[in-house]
């Protein structure tokens, strides 16, 4: 790693750590605020429950006192007196816990702020509760509920509560609820602020991390673009050099090889025809082998020249309106002798009224010669080859021409590459050739506006089909 890359890596890491710390601080502060608010709400709920408990006990004490003063309930005097004493003791115990900052059960701690809200700024509620409890205790200590002292204590107890005490307790609860609502509103505002700060943190992340990363990516893309342009320029220059070498090679092949091989082929033909004198049967067999070899070399040179013309766009096409059946019959007639030498039957299947096509007659014969020659090459002896033409069923604007054979067929994995330049199937590799024949056929068909493909022959073997546009 270079020093510049290490510096950039350290800078990006520092920015990343800073932003992570910033977002972690936001999350931590938000969590602390939420926890604080939840604790406060629990505290408010506890003290509101305590106020409700005191309210209920104050009413219960007054009810017990009034029942003790009623002669009709004299039979329940002991029960009511015991209940009065217990209620007074429970209310007093709860009040003492509240003054010390505890809930009635003693488990929840109350803050000074909550106690101030509950008892009031002058602790008036504390005084009221204590006075009420004092009158209740005095009434409970009276010898009988009907005595003058008991009636006096009941009057004092009634005057002290529950009206004023209940009013004070209700007021304390209202203050606590109002304070809780204000705290909740503040909490909502804090939540919104926390969300805004978090979004700001995300924007800061994009500014501190993503922006430099995007800039570095753009710089790398620019560098790659420049390298790509340089590479394309070099490839173009190299291609031009290779094209020049190829053209020189084709020129040499055409002039340095084709002419001598043509002369050799002509001389061999003269010897085989005994134009230069009689030859023995063994010599004649050697001449036939040499003649086939020279013809094959000429065919390979011609395929090489045609493939080069197709690749460079110099393949000449001169279309005209022609009758396809005439070109098919002439080509089949020319190839019958070659097929007969291998004991193959070459048939022609042409319907009446076949429409004229717009194509180059010489190129059509070249395509057919190549396809029929391949069929002869790969079809075993005593087989058959059929050349047929039909108006295309899928598209009436085309005529389809097919060459079918009874050979071994095409391997499925070879079909997608069969028309590629210089490609040879495994069966074709065992025979002499450059792998340009089908490539040239495809180029000739496509340049005349048609298409070519291979399919399985229903009778066994393969069937090559190409289309030509109707004139």
Phi, psi and omega in degrees: 000131181287165180296322179296319180293323178295319178297315179297322179294316179295318179296318180293322178296318179297317178296320180296315179296320179298314181293320177298318177297320179297313180293323178296322177296319178298313180297318180297315180296318179298318179296319179296317180296316179296318179296320179297317181294320179297318178298319179296319179294323175297319180295318179296318179297322180295315183287330175293320175297321178297319178297318177297324179294316179296322179298314180295318180294321179297319178292323180295319179297314180297320180296317179296320180296319181291325178292324178293334180273353182266121180298333182294340182253024182297328181295336181256022184300316182295319180296313181294320180295319178294317178297323178296313181298318181294319180295318179297316180296319181293318180293321180294319179297317180296321181293321179296321177296319179296321179293334178267005177086030179236156174282170186302327178279349179084004184266328186259129179271136180253140180282162178298327180295318179294319179294324178295320178294326183284310184278343181092162184297328180256013181053040181293323180295326177298316181295319180297314182296318181294319178296319179296316179295325178296314177297321180294320178294318179297318178297317180295333181275353180294147182296326180207152182292341182262001181288159178301320181293323180293320179294325178294317179293323178294321178296317179294321180295319179294322180292327182283327185202165011266356189301305183293318181295317178297322178297317180295318178297318178297321179296320179296318178297319179298318178297318179297318179294319178297319178296323179295319178296319178296320179294323179294319178298319177297323180294319178298319178297319179295323177298315178298317179296320179297321178295316179297318179294322179295318176296321176298324177296322177295318177297322178295324176299314178298324182287318186276333185246305186293320182299311176298324179295316179298319179297318179294320178297318179296320178297318179295320177298319178297318179295318178296323179297317179296318178296321179295318178297320178296317179295318179297321179295318178293320178297320179296316178296318179295321179296320177296320178296316179295323177297321178294316177298319180297316180298320178295321180296314179298320178299317180293319178300316184293319186264328186267335182251316187296316183297311179297321180294323176298317178297317178299316180298319179294319179295318178297324180293320178297317179295317181294331178273003178062027177290334182257014180124166182287146177231154179284169179296322179293320178294321180297322178295319177296321178296322179296319179296315179296322180296317178296319179297317180293321177296321179293320177297318178296320179294319179295319178297319179294319177297320179297317179294317180293319177298321178293319178297320179295319182291325182269001179078018182256015180284114187280132176232128178234082184286153176204171178280115183228161174271117184294329183295327179294315179296322181292317181294317181296317181294317179297321179297319180293329185268356184294321180296322178294319179292321181294328179298338179252015182054046176250145178263124180251114183249156178235128181238099183233127179280167176282148175072031178291127184293155176290153179240158179258096186204169177273117185298322180293320180289327176296317178294325178295318178298313181296318179300318180294314182293318179293320178299319176297318180298318178296320183295322188258353180270129179292165182302151180067015175271189181220152177230135182235128175254123184224158177217142180213153169292131186299127180288326182283330183215109182294353179278000182229154171248131180257134179242136182229148174235112184250148177222172179249032181281197183285350181087180182254134176294137186302322182287344179273341187301312183297336184253005190298327183261011178284155180291132177066014178270137177228134175288170181295328177290322183287333182295337179284349180247164182283142178160167182254353182076030181249348187299305182291327176298317178295318177302314180299314180299317180295320180292313182297321181290345176259009175090012180247195176214161184224145179204172179235145179214168181283133178283127181303331179272007183102146183092206182231162179223120175265130184233135172222155183244151176229141182289142177292139182292000000 
